[in-house]
Amino acid sequence: MATEVAQIDVHAHEDHHDHHEQSFIEKYIFSTDHKVIAKQFLITGIFWAIIGAAMSAIFRLQLGFPEADLGWLRPLLGRWITETGQLDQEFYLALVTMHGTIMVFFVLTAGLSGTFSNFLIPLQIGARDMASGFMNMLSYWFFFVSGVLMFISLFLETGPASGGWVVYPPLSAIQTAMPGSGMGMTLWLVAMVFFIASSLLGGINYITTVINLRTKGMTFSRLPLTIWAFFLTAVIGVLSFPVLFAAALLLVFDRSFGTSFYLSEIYIQGEALSNVGGSPILYQHLFWFLGHPEVYIVLLPALGITSEIIATNSRKPIFGYKAMIVSMLGITFLSFIVWAHHMFVSGLNPFLGSIFMFLTLIIAVPSAVKVFNYLTTLWKGNIVFTPAMLFSIGLVSVFISGGITGIFLGNSAIDIQLHDTYFVVAHFHLVMGAASAFGLLAGVYHWFPKMFGRMMDAKLGYIHFWLTFIGIYSVFFPMHYIGIAGFPRRYYSFTNFDAFSGFTDLNQFISIAAIATFIGQFIFLFNFFYSMYRGRKAPANPWKSNTLEWTTPRNPGHGNWVGEIPHVYRWPYDYSKPGAEDDFIPQTVPFSETMESNLPHENDLIALEKEQAEEIVVDESAGH
């Protein structure tokens, strides 16, 4: 009762706030409206996706055509193109480093959690806004500052950070190790500190909002799977990101204050440094304690989005709702205790390696549960092939493909042979990069009408999907083959290795496919920005979905609902229910209005509806 009264007070404050005429800066720049902040994350993520993908296209040119003259890129890259027209070797390593950093943190993490957790949590649980609008605003602006610092590092004379996106010491711990170990690395570390602060502020807000601000009747057993995914993602982030912060802080101490957390017995040009007693393996443990949960920080939101879209467009209830929740809980727990499978080649004790191998193979079980439930939901469904549905089915496909290769790499004996080959690149990009990106794109296509009040062009969406789907498999499927053959990753050129001369054509094919896939994304960019202003106006509930966000006005203001927030009576997946007039029953429809389709236990809930209605009357009178 006290919580309900408190919520009414908060909502009354929001309604009062809405009457205040906001300036452009208040409304769109330093906004505290979760929907505006979600759009800020999305637009910023799209900007970074263009940069990160362009970087991959540039270094794939170098990898596929190492003898080609790239002088035509000199107006863009300047002195990073050598006099002979090749990509500078130092800059190649910097490109790979920045591409990984940008795509993992600035695109997938911000594009999924930053965008969809912000946008959907209040709308789907029935809240006026996040628990703290100010913290939410700070979360975006810490992210923005982080991006600005990372962007500035691209223009330094010594170049941006080098050493791979994992920035292992000693390259990252000694400022004189290489050009990319200097100011570029410092800016990388400072940018990551701001990014971690942004993630923690957002995560705490998401957790608090889901626990405290659910509307009347929205029990945890009635939450959409999207909200379960966002909630557990926030839990993972709050518990794991501080460990990366500690790793970065110790790295700053080693770089600038002469400590030896990660350094010991290092020689540069024959001269021994004074650092003694540290270990770079410590950094690996700290980094991967975040690094592996980070996989699920970007995957779980994509899986939650896919759950909602597949159920909606199959016109069927999601198969195994409780099993899906339990599988996400299992993934959340197991993601914290498998990190050392990234370290099988680091000299890890074989006994410990066998434990981490066992746990790694175990985590495949909840992932397989999710895949099985997706396929069973699709089975014999009245499938509506929207662009969002195609990308969701595409996610299931690449998740299966990438997951199978993960079983290979989870075996320590096999991983030792494959770890530094393109097999790992292919696995990582399929199971994390492509699957998460497909979930992100599916979410954009599905909730674009609610974000902007207009529809994206479906035909362009279909073209975009098939170009992306075929392109992804064309890039990463052959990488498994050349990886098994021993093709090493992180190499600037393969022309000096006679053993790999037979894979020249295949390597070129991968590069051509990667560049074509990159170009194909401009169809999405055109569709997105054109539809934002010129797309046809969206109906109130274009996908005939059951969740609460479609009960708001077409362009909801700050506060989401005009007047009272709707109350929830049922779970969100009552699609194609036998006896029902329509093939969907929104969560806001009481069981007393659907007698013809109620199951026996649902008829028993009608008495509870009456009690709930009486409580609402009492609460409202207390609020007045």
Secondary structure, 3 states (H helix, E strand, C coil): CHHHHHHHHHHHHHHHHHHCCCCHHHHHHCCCCHHHHHHHHHHHHHHHHHHHHHHHHHHHHHHHCCCCCCHHHHHHHHHHECCCCCECHHHHHHHHHHHHHHHHHHHHHHHHHHHHHHHHHHHHHCCCCCCCHHHHHHHHHHHHHHHHHHHHHCCCCCCCCCCCCCCCCCCCCCCCCCHHHCHHHHHHHHHHHHHHHHHHHHHHHHHHHHHHCCCCCCCHHHCCHHHHHHHHHHHHHHHHHHHHHHHHHHHHHHHHCCCCCCCCCCEECCEECCCCCCCHHHHHHHHHHHHHHHHHHHHHHHHHHHHHHHHHHHCCCCCCHHHHHHHHHHHHHHCCCCHHHHHCCCCCCHHHHHHHHHHHHHCHHHHHHHHHHHHHHHCCCCCCCCHHHHHHHHHHHHHHHHHHHHHHHHCHHHHHHHCCEHHHHHHHHHHHHHHHHHHHHHHHHHHHHHHHCECCCHHHHHHHHHHHHHHHHHHHHHHHHHHHCCCECCCCCCCCCHHHHHHHHHHHHHHHHHHHHHHHHHHHHHHHHHHHHHCCECCCCCCCCCCHHHHCCCCCCCCCCCCCCCCCCCCCCCECCCCCCCCECCCCCCHHHCCCCCCHHHHCCHHHHHHHHHHHHHHHHHHC
